[in-house]
Amino acid sequence: MAEKATGPADQANTLRAMNSPENTEGKFGQTATRVFSITSGKGGVGKTAVVANLAVLLARMGKRVLILDADLGLANIDVVFGLAPGYNLNHFFTGEQGLESILTDGPEGIKILPAGSGVQRFTRLDSEQKMRLMEALDSMHNDFDFVLIDTEAGISENVTYFTTAAHEILVVTTPDPTAITDAYALMKLLSNQYHEKHFNLIVNFIKNEEEALDVYRKLTMVSNRYLDISIDYIGSIPRDKLMVDAIRKQQVLVQLFPESKTSAAFESLARTIIQEPQTLEPKGSIQFFWKRLLEFGAK
């Protein structure tokens, strides 16, 4: 059956409109901390670049942003920003430092909790370490509007922990068939074993918007057939050699090339995330900032 004669832009706007609220603020003009896990089934899909660029744009839009680097074995969010932090999460898990002393200043007022690299010891957190991190984040004096968790790729225990502890899950994939397959495998695992029912999709490295929507159609078609989940398409990022240039220069693309088409795509994505409906109760499992979320919901 032939599709209706609507362009990719119209289709994308329709998909986004399904998920657009009036606003995300409460009666008293306050907002609860919103925790997003940015994850992927496959490495090399540009997940960390998505985190870094979104963080900068959210900060520019007046939001208080924290990045938590949850790739505890091969961290690189500090490299993307060209930073050299003195401490990282390894020092927290060993008890040498508290989270406050690990906090690193990034561009535009962003705060970063960097992870270490080349240390296998923390690539699988035990239950005590997970609870310590949960409690330390909840007790931090810093208030944030958005916490972006940059997970490692794949389906390790750390990935499932950080993802299920977040309020919202952003799955980054590309039009590459292996990336699509791995994104589906990740959502299948999170649905079947951890009862996650809602996912947000970002398609990176696209040639055009129609290619991104095709990825969304494929994932929704197979998930509707085999899984009890919903997937919201929230945006795409074009393939751009400027991204490679930005990474080499250890700067964020939206700062280095603010007038580029890719920067415009990131800005659209950031605005969509801000406009997403805000969940005011836990999904059923313990989550980061769950106490603050419940206090906000009670108002």
C-alpha positions as CSV (number, residue, x, y, z in Angstrom):
1,M,0.0,0.0,0.0
2,A,1.4,3.4,-1.0
3,E,2.1,5.9,1.8
4,K,0.3,9.3,1.9
5,A,2.2,12.1,0.2
6,T,3.7,13.6,3.3
7,G,7.3,14.7,3.5
8,P,9.8,13.4,6.1
9,A,9.7,16.7,8.0
10,D,5.9,16.4,8.4
11,Q,6.1,12.8,9.5
12,A,8.8,13.7,12.1
13,N,6.7,16.6,13.4
14,T,3.7,14.3,13.7
15,L,5.7,11.7,15.7
16,R,7.1,14.4,18.0
17,A,3.6,16.0,18.5
18,M,2.3,12.7,19.9
19,N,4.7,13.3,22.8
20,S,4.5,17.0,23.4
21,P,3.1,18.4,26.8
22,E,2.1,21.9,27.6
23,N,5.0,22.4,29.9
24,T,7.1,20.5,32.5
25,E,6.8,22.8,35.4
26,G,4.7,22.5,38.6
27,K,2.3,24.9,40.1
28,F,5.1,26.7,41.9
29,G,7.4,27.1,38.9
30,Q,9.7,24.4,40.2
31,T,11.0,21.3,38.3
32,A,12.0,17.9,39.6
33,T,15.3,16.5,38.6
34,R,14.9,14.5,35.4
35,V,17.4,11.6,34.9
36,F,18.0,10.4,31.3
37,S,20.0,7.3,30.5
38,I,21.6,7.7,27.1
39,T,22.5,4.2,26.0
40,S,23.0,1.9,23.0
41,G,23.2,-1.7,22.1
42,K,26.3,-1.2,20.0
43,G,29.4,0.9,20.3
44,G,30.4,3.5,17.7
45,V,27.0,5.0,17.3
46,G,28.0,8.5,18.6
47,K,26.3,8.1,22.0
48,T,28.9,10.2,24.0
49,A,28.8,13.0,21.4
50,V,25.0,13.1,21.7
51,V,25.3,13.4,25.5
52,A,27.9,16.2,25.3
53,N,26.1,18.3,22.7
54,L,22.7,17.9,24.4
55,A,24.3,18.9,27.7
56,V,25.7,22.1,26.3
57,L,22.4,23.1,24.6
58,L,20.3,22.3,27.7
59,A,22.6,24.5,29.7
60,R,22.3,27.3,27.2
61,M,18.5,27.0,27.5
62,G,18.8,27.8,31.2
63,K,18.8,24.3,32.6
64,R,21.2,23.0,35.3
65,V,22.8,20.0,33.9
66,L,24.9,17.1,35.4
67,I,26.6,14.5,33.2
68,L,27.3,11.2,34.9
69,D,29.9,9.2,33.0
70,A,28.7,5.6,33.6
71,D,31.2,3.9,31.3
72,L,33.3,2.9,34.4
73,G,35.9,1.0,32.4
74,L,36.5,3.1,29.3
75,A,35.4,6.6,30.2
76,N,35.7,9.4,27.7
77,I,33.2,12.2,28.4
78,D,36.1,14.2,29.9
79,V,38.1,13.7,26.7
80,V,35.3,15.0,24.6
81,F,35.3,18.2,26.6
82,G,39.1,18.4,26.7
83,L,39.2,18.1,30.5
84,A,41.7,16.5,32.9
85,P,39.8,15.9,36.2
86,G,41.9,15.2,39.3
87,Y,39.4,12.7,40.6
88,N,36.8,10.3,39.2
89,L,34.2,7.9,40.2
90,N,36.8,5.2,41.0
91,H,37.9,7.4,43.9
92,F,34.3,7.5,45.1
93,F,33.9,3.7,45.0
94,T,37.1,3.1,46.8
95,G,36.0,5.6,49.5
96,E,38.8,8.1,48.9
97,Q,36.5,10.9,47.8
98,G,32.9,12.0,48.0
99,L,30.9,13.0,45.0
100,E,31.1,16.7,45.7
101,S,34.9,16.6,45.4
102,I,34.7,14.6,42.2
103,L,32.4,17.1,40.5
104,T,34.2,18.7,37.6
105,D,33.2,22.0,35.8
106,G,32.4,21.7,32.2
107,P,31.5,24.3,29.6
108,E,28.3,26.5,30.0
109,G,28.1,25.7,33.7
110,I,27.7,22.0,33.2
111,K,28.8,19.7,36.1
112,I,30.4,16.4,35.3
113,L,31.0,13.2,37.4
114,P,33.9,11.7,35.4
115,A,34.7,8.0,35.4
116,G,38.1,6.3,35.2
117,S,39.6,4.4,32.3
118,G,41.5,1.1,32.2
119,V,40.3,-0.1,35.6
120,Q,38.3,-3.4,35.3
121,R,37.5,-3.4,39.0
122,F,34.4,-1.2,38.7
123,T,33.0,-2.5,35.4
124,R,30.6,-4.6,37.5
125,L,29.3,-2.7,40.5
126,D,28.1,-4.7,43.5
127,S,24.9,-4.0,45.4
128,E,26.6,-2.0,48.1
129,Q,28.4,0.2,45.6
130,K,25.1,0.8,43.7
131,M,23.3,1.8,46.9
132,R,26.2,4.1,48.0
133,L,26.0,5.9,44.6
134,M,22.2,6.2,44.8
135,E,22.3,7.7,48.3
136,A,25.2,10.0,47.5
137,L,23.5,11.5,44.5
138,D,20.3,11.9,46.5
139,S,22.1,13.8,49.2
140,M,24.1,16.1,47.0
141,H,23.4,19.8,47.8
142,N,23.6,20.7,44.1
143,D,20.2,20.9,42.4
144,F,19.9,19.8,38.8
145,D,17.2,20.0,36.2
146,F,18.7,17.3,34.1
147,V,21.0,14.4,34.8
148,L,22.4,12.8,31.6
149,I,23.9,9.3,32.2
150,D,26.3,8.3,29.5
151,T,26.3,4.5,29.8
152,E,28.7,2.1,28.2
153,A,27.4,0.2,25.1
154,G,25.9,-3.2,25.3
155,I,23.9,-5.1,27.9
156,S,26.2,-5.4,30.9
157,E,25.0,-5.3,34.5
158,N,26.2,-1.7,34.8
159,V,24.2,-0.7,31.7
160,T,21.0,-2.3,33.1
161,Y,21.5,-0.7,36.5
162,F,22.0,2.8,35.3
163,T,19.3,2.5,32.7
164,T,16.7,1.2,35.1
165,A,17.6,3.8,37.7
166,A,16.9,6.6,35.2
167,H,13.5,8.1,34.7
168,E,13.8,8.1,30.9
169,I,15.8,5.9,28.5
170,L,17.2,7.4,25.3
171,V,18.4,4.7,22.9
172,V,20.9,5.9,20.3
173,T,21.3,3.9,17.1
174,T,22.2,4.4,13.5
175,P,20.8,3.1,10.2
176,D,23.4,0.3,10.2
177,P,21.6,-3.0,10.4
178,T,23.8,-4.3,13.2
179,A,23.2,-1.2,15.3
180,I,19.4,-1.6,14.8
181,T,19.6,-5.2,15.8
182,D,21.6,-4.4,18.9
183,A,19.2,-1.6,19.9
184,Y,16.3,-4.0,19.7
185,A,18.2,-6.6,21.7
186,L,18.9,-4.0,24.4
187,M,15.2,-3.0,24.6
188,K,14.1,-6.6,24.6
189,L,16.4,-7.4,27.6
190,L,15.2,-4.3,29.5
191,S,11.6,-5.1,28.8
192,N,11.7,-8.8,29.5
193,Q,14.0,-8.9,32.5
194,Y,13.6,-5.4,34.0
195,H,10.0,-4.5,33.0
196,E,10.9,-1.3,31.2
197,K,8.0,-0.4,28.9
198,H,8.9,3.0,27.4
199,F,11.9,4.0,25.3
200,N,12.9,7.1,23.3
201,L,14.8,6.7,20.1
202,I,17.5,8.9,18.6
203,V,18.9,7.9,15.1
204,N,22.4,9.2,14.5
205,F,24.5,9.4,11.3
206,I,21.6,9.7,8.9
207,K,21.6,10.8,5.3
208,N,18.1,12.3,5.5
209,E,15.1,12.3,7.8
210,E,13.4,9.6,5.8
211,E,16.2,7.2,6.7
212,A,15.8,7.9,10.4
213,L,12.0,7.4,10.2
214,D,12.6,4.1,8.4
215,V,14.7,2.9,11.4
216,Y,11.9,3.9,13.7
217,R,9.4,2.0,11.6
218,K,11.5,-1.1,11.6
219,L,12.0,-1.0,15.4
220,T,8.3,-0.3,16.2
221,M,7.1,-3.0,13.8
222,V,9.2,-5.8,15.4
223,S,8.6,-4.5,18.9
224,N,4.9,-4.3,18.4
225,R,5.0,-7.9,17.3
226,Y,7.2,-9.4,20.0
227,L,7.4,-6.9,22.9
228,D,5.0,-5.0,25.1
229,I,6.8,-1.7,24.9
230,S,6.3,1.8,23.4
231,I,9.0,3.6,21.4
232,D,8.9,7.4,20.9
233,Y,10.9,8.8,18.1
234,I,12.4,12.1,19.3
235,G,14.9,13.1,16.7
236,S,17.8,12.4,14.4
237,I,21.3,13.7,13.8
238,P,22.9,13.9,10.3
239,R,26.2,12.3,9.4
240,D,28.7,15.2,9.4
241,K,32.5,15.2,9.0
242,L,32.4,18.3,11.3
243,M,31.7,16.0,14.2
244,V,35.0,14.2,13.5
245,D,36.8,17.6,13.5
246,A,35.2,18.6,16.8
247,I,36.1,15.3,18.5
248,R,39.7,15.6,17.3
249,K,39.9,19.2,18.7
250,Q,38.3,18.0,22.0
251,Q,35.5,20.5,21.7
252,V,31.7,20.1,21.4
253,L,30.3,20.5,17.9
254,V,27.5,22.9,18.9
255,Q,30.2,25.2,20.3
256,L,32.7,24.8,17.5
257,F,30.3,24.9,14.6
258,P,27.1,26.6,15.9
259,E,25.7,27.4,12.5
260,S,26.0,23.9,11.1
261,K,23.0,21.7,10.1
262,T,24.1,19.2,12.8
263,S,24.0,21.9,15.5
264,A,20.5,22.7,14.4
265,A,19.5,19.1,14.7
266,F,21.0,18.9,18.2
267,E,19.1,22.0,19.2
268,S,15.8,20.6,18.0
269,L,16.5,17.4,19.9
270,A,17.3,19.4,23.1
271,R,14.0,21.3,22.8
272,T,12.1,18.1,22.3
273,I,13.6,16.6,25.5
274,I,12.7,19.7,27.5
275,Q,9.1,19.4,26.2
276,E,8.8,15.7,27.0
277,P,6.2,14.8,29.6
278,Q,7.6,14.6,33.1
279,T,7.0,11.4,35.1
280,L,6.2,12.3,38.7
281,E,6.4,8.8,40.2
282,P,8.9,6.0,40.1
283,K,8.6,3.3,37.4
284,G,8.5,0.6,40.0
285,S,12.2,0.3,40.9
286,I,14.5,2.5,43.0
287,Q,15.6,5.4,40.9
288,F,18.1,8.3,41.1
289,F,16.6,11.3,42.8
290,W,13.5,9.3,43.6
291,K,13.0,11.1,46.9
292,R,13.1,14.5,45.2
293,L,10.8,13.2,42.5
294,L,8.2,12.1,45.0
295,E,8.5,15.3,47.0
296,F,7.8,17.3,43.8
297,G,4.9,15.1,42.9
298,A,3.3,15.6,46.3
299,K,3.1,19.3,45.7
